[in-house]
Amino acid sequence: MTDHVRAALRAQQIEVPSWAYGNSGTRFKVFAQRGVPRNPQEKIADAAQVHKYTGISPIVSLHIPWDKVDDYEALAKYAGDLGVRIGGINANVFQDDDYMLGSVTNPDARIRRKALDHLLECVDIMDATGSRDVKLWFSDGTNYPGQDSIRARQDRLAEALSAVYDRLGESQRMLLEYKLFEPAFYTMDVPDWGTAYAHCLRLGPKAQVVIDTGHHAPGTNIEFIVAFLLREGKLGAFDFNSRFYADDDLMVGAADPFQLFRIMHEIVQADALRNDSGINFMLDQCHNIEPKIPGQIRSVMNVQEATAKALIVDTAALDAAQQNGDVLGANAVLMDAYNTDVRPLLAEVRAEMGLDPNPMAAYARSGYADKIVAERVGGQQAGWGA
């Protein structure tokens, strides 16, 4: 393998979400596990374990108010002392009774103001933690025709986004996420990448689109969206996960590893894997029945494998086949890379980084899981909505 492939794999960075370490489940049941964090500090400590064994996950996203603390500068220092740093600040305007009919698009001006104040609070937290990104996802929408004016809701959304955009510092960004459906089932106010893109385009260069890989209709060609937004300079981040039916938030690469490879191929082709490309590669997953830390380690490894396969695509042969109209030949080039076992390569890269070649086994041997079960007795476990 060439040196540039190894160098790219060593330099890769994956951001992990604080909420992945808490208790989660379905709308029917949240399953509690022993040793789950009880506060943001313990979530960050668990995230630091993922970085310790993978070597490429030094960033932790926060979710407010789930990760609310009195002193965010101290929290950022705590993270730094563990070898990680605070990443995106995720706003939450979907778990308050006031938001039943929407947050920033609610017909009630008082509720819209309440939601906007929270978004601006998240920018304040960015200032305190040194975070670059505020990530916005809205559950806002309607369930029935005629429930509210679709156009008026877009006006209210635009007004709120503009207020947040104007509050951003020079090096800060707004990342706008979309979702096809749920919890609103007639209209979502930001249902797709086109809606997010249109709002971000109007706002300016500090507004970027987030692609959550689970937030699309069945059969959607996600790599097309990736390629388009890359071309337009509007792809700001990923939320990596897998889904079988809808927004399942399963481990990335679990349902369709070939899709993950195709996405990473577009990233590599655009030379957007670099840490200075402006793209935030983040996991967004809920580990309902599997242990939390190993679930995140395996997810990082899945992204690594897809990336390694994308990096070894024979681009010269691919370009030649494409230029010659060789349909089967071009497809074969991609399939050859995808069908290559890159696990030995990644084991070598980890050894070069001073890591155990097998992160899962190394974590299992560490005794950390038994340690947190013994130590984290009492208190309120973190979980969905906490």
N, C-alpha and C positions, 0 to 999 in steps of 0.2 A: 504494500500500500504506500502511496506517496506521502511525503512529509506534510503536505498541506491538509490532507484528510485527518491525520492524527492531530495536527495543530488545531483544526477547527473543532474536533471533538473535545480536546482539552479545554478550549476556551468557551464552549457552550455553557449557557446559563439558563436554568429553569426556575421559575418562581413558584413557590408553594403557598397554599392558602392556610391561614390560621385555623379556619373552621373545619378543615379536613381532620383535625385531631380531636374534635369534640364528638359527642354522641349524636348520631343521626339515624334516620330511618325513612319510612314512607309516611304518607298521610294517615296510615292506619296505626303505626307504632314506631316509636323511637327506641332503639335497642341500646341499653347501657352496657358499657364494658368497664372492667376494672383498670385502674391506672390512668383514666382519662384526665386531661388537664382541668384544673379548677379556676384558672385565671389566664390572662394573656401571657404572663411570663412563662407559665408552664407550656403553653402552646408553642411559644418561641423556642423553648428548650427542646421540645420534641422535633420541631422543624430543624433545629441545629443538628440533630442526630441524622436526619436525612442527608444534610450537606456533608456531614462527617464521613458517611459511607459512600456517597455518590460523587462528591467533589465538585458538583456542578449546580448545586441548588442553594446559593448563598442569600436568597432574597425571600422574605416572608410578607405576604399581603395581610393587611388588617381589615376587619369588618366592624364598622361602627353602627350601633352601640355595643355589639357583642364583645368588642375588644376595648371598651372604654376604660381609661385610667385617669388618675388625677394629674399625672406628670408624664407627658408624651416624650419629652426630651430624655427623661430618665429611662423610659421604655426603649428608646432608640439606643441609648448607651448600653443597656442590658443586652440588647440584641448584638451590638458590636462586640461586647465582651465574650459572646459565645461564637463569634466568627461569622455572623450573618447580619443582614441589614433589613430595614423596613422598606417594603415595596409599595405597591398600590394601596390606596385608601379606598375601601369599598363602602359606598353609602347604603343605608337601609331606610327606604321609605315605603316598606311593604308589610310591616308587622305591627302597625298601630291601628287601633280601631277607627281612628279618624280617616284612615286611608281606604276605607271600604269602597268608596266611589272614585278613588284615585288620589294621587298625592299632588304633584305639580300641575296635573290637568284637572283636578277636582273642580266642580262648579263653585265651591265655596272658597272665596278669597282668603278667609282666615286659615283654612287648611292648606291652601297653596303656599301661604306665607310661612307656615310651620314647616312644610317640607323644604322650602327653599332655604330657610335658616339652617336646617340640618345639613344640606349640601354645602353651604358656606362654612359651617363648622368643620366639615371634612377637609376643606381647603386650609383652614387654620391648623388642623392636625398635620397636614402635609408640611406646612411651614415648620412645625415643631419637630417633626421626625426627619426632615430632609427628603421626604418622598417626592418623586417627580409626578406621579399620576393620581388623579381622582377618577374612580371608575363608577359609572352611573348605569344602573339597571332599574327600569320602572315596571312595576306590575300593573300600571295604569291601563285601563281599557274599559270596555263595556260588554255586557252579557246579552243585551237585547237590542234589536233595531229600534231606533227612536229614543233610547235611554238618554243620550246626550248628543250634542252636535259634534260630529267627527272633525269638522274643520275648526271649530272653536277649541277643541282639545289640542289640536296641532298648534294653534296660536298660543295657548297657555304654555305648552311644552317649549316652544321656541323662546318665549319670554323668560322662562326659568333657566334654560340652557345659556341664554345670552348673559344673564346676571352672574352665573357661575363662571362663564368664560371671562367676563370682565374682571372678576376677582383673582384670576390666576396670575401667579408671578411669571417673570420672564422665562424661566426654565421649566415651568410646570405645564402639564397637559390635562385635558379632559378626554377620557375614554368612554365612548357611548356604546353600550351593549344593546342588542335587540333580541326579541324572542317571538316566535311565530304565534304561540298561544299559551295560555295558562299564566295566571289564574283567570284572565278574561277570555271569554270564548266566542264573542261576536267580533269585537275588534280589540287588538292590542295597539296602544298608541305608538310604540316603536316595534313593529312586527317583523321587520326584515332589514337586510343590509342596505337596501336602497333608501329606506326611510332614514336610517342612521346616517348614511353617507350624505343625503341631501341636507340634513341639519348641520352636519359637521362642515360641509362645503361652505354653507352660508356663514358659519361662525368664523372660520379662519384656520390657520395652520396649526394652532394649538389644540384643535378638536380632531380626534381620530376615532376610527371605528374598531370595536372589539368583535372578533369572531368567536362565538361559543360554538364548538363543534356539535353540540346537541340541540341547537335551537333552530332547526330547519325542517322543512317538509321532507317526507321520505323521498329518496331519489335525488335530492338536491346535489348538484355538483359543487361541493364546497371549494375544491381547488380552483374552480373558475372564479369564485368570489375572491379568493386569496390573490390570484393573478391580477384581477381587475383592480383591487384596492392597492396592491403593490405598485401597479403602473401609475395610479393616480396619486401615490404618496399619502394614502389615507388609511393604511393598515397600521393601527397602533398596538394591538395586542391580540393574543389568543386566550381563550379559556378552554384548555384541553380536557376533554372527557370522552366517554363513549356512551352510546345509547342503542337500545334494541327497538324501542317503540317511540319514545318521546324524549323528554329531558331527563334521562335516567341518572346522569352524573356518575356513571361507572368509570372504572380505571381506563385511562386513555389507551387506545390500541386493543382493548378487550373485545369489542364487537366487530371492528373492521380495521385490522392493522394495515391492510393495503391502502385504505383511505388515508390513514396517517402518513404513510410513505408518500402518497401522491401529493399531499399538502406540503410535506417537507421538501419534496422535489421542486415545487414552485418556489419555495423559500430559497433553496440553494441556487436554483437557476437565476434568481434575481439578486444573488449575492447579499441576501438579507439576513443571513444567519449571524452576522457580526454583531457584537454587543453594542456597537455604535450605530446600528441600523435604525434604532428607534422602535423596534418591535419587542413587546414584552411577551415572552413565552411562559404563560402561567397555567398551572393546573387548577381546575375548579371541579372538585369531586367530593362526594359524601361516601365515606366508607361505612356502610350500614351493617354488614355482617363480617367483614374482614378486619383484622387488626389495623389500626390507623397508620402507624409509622411504616410497617412493611408495605402497606398499600401505597403509600406515597413513594417509597423507594422503588417499588416495582413500576410505578407509573413513570418515574424519571427514567428508569432503564428502558421502558418501552419507547419513550421519545428518543432516547439515545440510539436505539436500534434503527428506528425509522430514519433518523438523521444520517447515521452511518451508511445506510443503504442508498439514501439520496446523494450522498457525497461520492459514492463510487460509481454512479452512473457514467458510462462512457459518453461524455458529451460530444466528442468529435464524431463518433459513430452515429449518435442520435441525430445530430445536426445534418450529417450527410444523408441519412435515410429520409429525414423530413424534407430536405431540399430536392431529393430525387423522387419524392412521392412514394417511397417504399413503406407502405402502411404496415405490413407485417414485420418488416425489419425494424422499424422505429419502435413498435410495440415490444418486440423481442429484446431490444436494448434495455428498456425499462424493466421488463420481467426478469432479465438476467440479474440486474442489480437487486431487485426485490427478493429473488430466490436465493441470493447469496447469504450464507450463514456468517453474520458479522460479529457474533458473540466472541470468538477468539480475538478478533481485532480490538473489541472494546475491553476485553480482559487485559490485553497488552497495554492499552492506553491507560487503564487504571493503575497498572503496575508502574508505568512511567510517572504517574502522578503521586506515587507513594501510597496508593490505596490498595485495599484487598481486591483482587480480581472479581470476587463474588460479593457484592454489597449485601445481598439478602442473608447469606450465610454469616458474614462478618457481624451484621447487626444481631442475628440470633445468638451468636456466641458471646456478645458483649455483656449480657446480663442486664441491659438497660430496662427491658420489659419487666423483669421481675422486680427491679429496683423501684420503678414508678408505681407498681401495684402495691408494694409495701409502704411507700412513702405517702402516697396520695389517698389517705384515708380521712374521711370527714370532709366537710365543706360541700359546696354545690358544684357538681360536674358541669363543665361546659357542654353545650349541645345546641341543637337547632333552636334558635330563638334566644340563646343565652350567651 
